[in-house]
């Protein structure tokens, strides 16, 4: 406020940028920026003076502006913005913002409402830019689009070619139905197509074709104009136009021209590029990708097929929710037929995608294994690791492929493999049960000095993999304990418990995973570990990864430090998970029974019942 009072009598000393920044800063801070300018001229009720409107416009179009700063300005002073300011705000937010961050921003919804109320004062350009902006960020604004359709329809002849094409594109992109507006756009555009550049032609064709708007005369006229100027189209616009003519059933031979490397039955390369752009755009969804495949998949290139599979996995949450979708199964079949055309990245990515989707497609995985094996020397370290991981995750036995991956990877572990690739490779070979001692020994040597690079999940997976593969590597296991202990805050309870169970199975002391905390020791029996450790050990015993072997190893490692409750829980879990004939022969079960007997006075009624049931079920004497 003081700054505003001092600045007003000295406005002549400010340059435009300084005045602009000051006005923006005051507005953002919630200070009345009108103090900087006296009222002037005619303006709508509530609007800021013209000078301030100009400054608002400058603030929103400056290099420093962001979608957030513009929305903050609107939030602070939106009721004083002119119609032009509102259109500028919408356009700049659309240009600077992203669909992901803005779709649910309440300020964007308020801006849409403010624009809808002032559309009668918008210029033609403002109408087109506002529609484009809200479509681009994926805003849910049906009332705004309905109002724009009403306001724009009688004014379409005021729109230049870019504004006409932008308006049509926006309504199709937003999924807003406006048949009367499209009819008016078609009537206005057709006689003026010679004024349209290649992008305007492609955008207009796409809007009418993709939106399902029946306008044969316009589409045929666009096709004629586009073919006469085909040399002006870049790859993206040409692909968009080719796709649009195909959807609309319009003959445009020059947009079907094949090029070098083209395969019989495929779409022209420009159209393949466009499909790829569609599938990798920020607007893509699993449904949009699968719908595109269902419509045009028979004309996809090999790369398009891999992109489709990869994007479906990236966009779906969780991926396995789509495993029974007929289109996913059809996509797997299509990939299996074209696998010989995949590059090495495509082989790895397609295996990864369908493993993540949980699709049972032995034909596809067999084809990938056959195609990949002789080309593994071309694979990156990450592609090697991902391929092994994918086959292990899918549960597909491919002994020749795994043997070839082991041979290809073993000499590259130190130089090419990062922490994730090392962890994934170890996990894959252990999970698949592949006998590859030379690789696992090399992995152990490569992993140990680099454990500081591993994430918590990678440490967990590595520990479980080497234990499962029965690798004798005491130095590695000790180093894993040190790495985990140094980063306990990065583990959740389940991850820590799962890692502890694995390491305890090979006789590693995992007590450091649950260090004493504060004065806990004073509240427990002298021979017991502190309460914080007891809670962690209880989670380990109850975790879904627990096995009788892991629990017995953990109990043996921790000895008398377990509480009576944890001893009873361990007995109960062993009784549920183990086979009586094996438990009866295991001396550790008898030792657990003795430990429970020594602590029986500490057990509550539920724990007494659990222990009695467990040892009776196991037939332990």
Residue pairs with C-beta under 8 A, 6 or more apart in sequence:
1 31
1 35
3 22
3 26
3 31
4 26
4 31
4 32
4 33
4 35
4 36
5 35
7 14
7 22
7 36
8 35
8 36
11 19
11 36
11 37
14 22
16 58
19 36
19 55
20 55
20 58
20 59
20 62
21 59
22 36
23 33
23 36
23 52
23 55
23 56
23 59
24 55
24 56
24 59
24 69
24 73
26 32
26 33
26 35
26 36
27 33
27 56
27 73
27 76
27 77
28 69
28 72
28 73
28 76
30 76
33 48
33 52
33 55
33 77
34 48
34 49
34 52
34 80
36 51
36 52
37 48
37 49
37 51
37 52
38 49
39 49
40 49
40 50
40 51
41 49
41 50
43 49
43 50
43 53
43 82
44 82
44 83
44 121
46 79
46 80
47 53
47 80
47 81
47 82
48 56
48 77
48 80
48 81
48 82
52 80
53 81
53 82
53 84
53 85
56 73
56 77
56 81
56 82
56 85
56 88
57 84
57 85
57 88
59 65
59 69
59 73
60 70
60 73
60 85
60 88
60 89
60 92
61 88
61 92
65 92
65 96
66 96
67 92
67 93
67 96
67 97
67 98
67 101
67 102
70 89
70 92
70 93
70 96
71 89
71 93
71 105
71 107
71 108
71 111
72 107
73 89
74 81
74 89
74 107
74 110
74 111
74 114
75 107
75 110
78 86
78 110
78 111
78 114
81 89
81 114
82 121
83 118
83 121
83 122
83 126
84 122
84 123
84 126
86 111
86 114
86 115
86 118
86 122
86 126
86 130
87 115
87 122
87 123
87 125
87 126
87 127
87 129
87 130
89 111
90 111
90 112
90 115
90 129
90 130
90 133
90 134
91 126
91 129
91 130
91 132
91 133
92 133
93 102
93 108
93 111
93 133
93 137
94 129
94 132
94 133
94 134
94 135
94 136
94 137
95 133
95 136
97 137
98 137
98 282
99 136
99 137
99 138
99 282
99 283
100 282
102 108
102 137
102 138
102 139
103 137
103 138
103 139
103 140
108 137
108 139
109 139
109 140
109 141
112 134
112 139
112 141
112 143
112 144
113 143
113 144
115 122
115 130
115 144
116 141
116 143
116 144
116 147
116 148
119 127
119 147
119 148
119 151
120 151
122 130
122 151
124 152
124 155
124 158
124 159
124 163
125 163
127 148
127 151
127 152
127 155
127 163
127 167
128 152
128 159
128 162
128 163
128 164
128 166
128 167
128 170
129 163
129 166
130 144
130 148
131 145
131 148
131 152
131 166
131 167
131 170
131 171
131 174
132 166
132 167
132 169
132 170
134 141
134 144
134 145
134 170
134 174
135 169
135 170
135 171
135 173
135 174
136 170
136 173
138 283
139 174
141 174
142 176
145 171
145 174
145 176
145 178
146 176
146 178
149 171
149 176
149 178
149 180
149 181
152 159
152 167
152 181
152 184
153 180
153 181
153 184
154 184
156 164
156 181
156 184
156 185
156 187
156 188
157 188
159 167
159 188
160 195
161 189
161 192
161 195
161 196
161 197
161 200
162 197
162 200
164 185
164 188
164 189
164 200
164 204
165 189
165 196
165 199
165 200
165 201
165 203
165 204
165 207
166 203
167 181
167 185
168 182
168 185
168 203
168 204
168 207
168 208
168 211
169 203
169 204
169 206
169 207
170 176
171 178
171 181
171 182
171 207
171 211
172 206
172 207
172 208
172 210
172 211
172 213
173 207
173 283
179 213
182 208
182 211
182 213
182 215
183 215
185 204
186 208
186 213
186 215
186 217
186 218
189 196
189 204
189 218
190 217
190 218
190 221
193 201
193 221
193 222
193 225
194 225
196 204
196 225
197 232
198 226
198 229
198 232
198 233
198 234
198 237
199 237
201 222
201 225
201 226
201 229
201 237
201 241
202 226
202 233
202 237
202 238
202 240
202 241
202 244
203 240
204 218
204 222
205 219
205 222
205 223
205 226
205 240
205 241
205 244
205 245
205 248
206 240
206 241
206 243
206 244
207 213
208 215
208 218
208 219
208 244
208 248
209 219
209 243
209 244
209 245
209 247
209 248
210 244
210 247
216 248
216 250
219 244
219 245
219 248
219 250
220 250
222 241
223 245
223 250
223 251
223 252
223 255
226 233
226 241
226 252
226 255
227 252
227 253
227 254
227 255
230 238
230 254
230 255
233 241
233 270
235 269
235 270
235 273
236 270
236 273
236 274
236 277
238 255
238 270
238 271
238 274
239 268
239 270
239 271
239 272
239 273
239 274
239 275
239 277
240 274
241 252
241 255
242 252
242 255
242 256
242 267
242 268
242 270
242 271
242 274
243 271
243 274
243 275
245 251
245 252
245 255
246 267
246 271
246 296
255 268
255 270
256 268
257 268
258 268
259 268
259 269
261 269
262 268
262 269
263 301
263 302
263 341
265 298
265 299
266 272
266 299
266 300
266 301
267 275
267 296
267 299
267 300
267 301
269 301
271 299
272 300
272 301
272 303
272 304
275 292
275 296
275 300
275 304
276 303
276 304
276 307
278 284
278 288
278 292
279 288
279 289
279 292
279 304
279 307
279 308
279 311
280 307
280 311
284 311
284 315
285 315
286 311
286 312
286 315
286 316
286 322
289 308
289 311
289 312
289 315
290 308
290 312
290 322
290 325
290 327
290 328
290 331
291 327
292 308
293 300
293 305
293 308
293 327
293 330
293 331
293 334
294 327
294 330
297 305
297 308
297 330
297 331
297 334
298 334
300 308
300 334
301 341
302 338
302 341
302 342
302 346
303 343
303 346
305 331
305 334
305 335
305 338
305 350
306 335
306 342
306 345
306 346
306 349
306 350
306 353
308 331
309 331
309 332
309 335
309 349
309 350
309 353
309 354
309 357
310 349
310 350
310 352
310 353
312 319
312 322
312 328
312 331
312 353
312 357
313 319
313 352
313 353
313 356
313 357
316 322
316 357
319 356
319 357
319 358
320 356
320 357
320 358
322 328
322 357
323 357
323 358
323 359
328 357
328 359
329 359
329 361
332 354
332 359
332 361
332 364
333 361
333 363
333 364
335 342
335 350
335 354
335 364
336 361
336 363
336 364
336 367
339 347
339 350
339 364
339 367
339 368
339 371
340 367
340 371
342 350
342 371
344 372
344 375
344 378
344 379
344 383
345 380
345 383
347 368
347 371
347 372
347 375
347 383
347 387
348 372
348 379
348 382
348 383
348 384
348 386
348 387
348 390
349 386
350 364
350 368
351 365
351 368
351 372
351 386
351 387
351 390
351 391
351 394
352 386
352 387
352 389
352 390
354 361
354 364
354 365
354 390
354 394
355 389
355 390
355 391
355 393
355 394
356 393
358 394
362 396
365 391
365 394
365 396
365 398
366 396
366 398
368 387
369 391
369 396
369 398
369 400
369 401
372 379
372 387
372 401
373 400
373 401
373 404
376 384
376 404
376 405
376 408
377 408
379 387
379 408
380 416
381 409
381 412
381 416
381 417
381 418
381 421
382 418
382 420
382 421
384 405
384 408
384 409
384 412
384 421
384 425
385 409
385 417
385 420
385 421
385 422
385 424
385 425
385 428
386 424
387 401
387 405
388 402
388 405
388 424
388 425
388 428
388 429
388 432
389 424
389 425
389 427
389 428
391 398
391 401
391 402
391 428
391 432
392 427
392 428
392 429
392 431
392 432
393 428
393 431
397 432
399 434
402 429
402 432
402 434
402 436
403 434
403 436
406 429
406 434
406 436
406 438
406 439
409 417
409 425
409 439
410 438
410 439
410 442
413 422
413 442
413 443
413 446
414 446
417 425
417 446
418 453
419 450
419 453
419 454
419 455
419 458
420 455
420 458
422 443
422 446
422 447
422 450
422 458
422 462
423 447
423 454
423 457
423 458
423 459
423 461
423 462
423 465
424 461
425 439
425 443
426 440
426 443
426 447
426 461
426 462
426 465
426 466
426 469
427 461
427 462
427 464
427 465
429 436
429 439
429 440
429 465
429 469
430 440
430 464
430 465
430 466
430 468
430 469
431 465
431 468
440 466
440 469
440 471
441 471
443 466
444 466
444 471
444 473
444 476
447 454
447 462
447 476
448 473
448 475
448 476
448 479
451 459
451 462
451 479
451 480
451 482
451 483
452 483
454 462
454 483
455 490
456 484
456 487
456 490
456 491
456 495
457 495
459 480
459 483
459 484
459 487
459 499
460 491
460 495
460 498
460 499
462 480
463 477
463 480
463 484
463 499
463 502
463 503
464 498
464 499
464 502
466 473
466 476
466 477
467 477
467 502
467 503
467 505
467 506
468 502
477 503
477 506
477 508
478 508
480 499
480 503
481 503
481 508
481 509
481 510
481 512
481 513
484 491
484 496
484 499
484 513
485 512
485 513
485 515
488 496
488 513
488 515
491 499
493 536
493 539
494 539
494 543
494 545
496 513
496 536
496 539
496 540
497 536
497 539
497 540
497 541
497 543
497 545
498 540
498 543
498 545
499 510
499 513
500 510
500 513
500 540
500 554
501 540
501 543
501 545
501 546
501 547
501 550
501 551
501 553
501 554
502 545
502 550
503 510
504 510
504 550
504 553
504 554
504 556
504 557
505 547
505 549
505 550
505 553
506 553
507 553
507 557
508 557
509 557
510 554
510 557
511 529
511 533
511 557
511 558
511 561
513 536
514 529
514 532
514 533
514 535
514 536
514 537
515 532
515 533
516 529
516 530
516 532
516 533
517 530
517 532
520 530
520 531
520 532
520 533
521 530
523 530
523 531
524 530
524 531
524 534
524 563
527 560
527 561
528 534
528 560
528 561
528 562
528 563
529 537
529 558
529 561
529 562
529 563
533 561
534 562
534 563
534 565
534 566
537 554
537 558
537 562
537 566
538 565
538 566
538 569
540 546
540 554
541 551
541 554
541 566
541 569
541 570
541 573
542 569
542 573
546 573
546 577
547 577
548 573
548 574
548 577
548 578
548 582
548 583
551 570
551 573
551 574
551 577
552 570
552 574
552 586
552 588
552 589
552 592
553 588
554 570
555 562
555 567
555 570
555 588
555 591
555 592
555 595
556 588
556 591
560 595
562 570
562 595
563 602
564 596
564 599
564 600
564 602
564 603
564 607
565 603
565 604
565 607
567 592
567 595
567 596
567 599
567 611
568 596
568 603
568 607
568 608
568 610
568 611
568 614
569 607
569 610
570 592
571 592
571 593
571 596
571 610
571 611
571 614
571 615
572 610
572 611
572 613
572 614
574 583
574 589
574 592
574 614
574 618
575 583
575 613
575 614
575 615
575 617
575 618
576 614
578 618
580 617
580 618
580 619
583 589
583 618
583 619
583 620
584 618
584 619
584 620
584 621
589 618
589 620
590 620
593 615
593 620
596 603
596 611
596 615
600 608
600 611
603 611
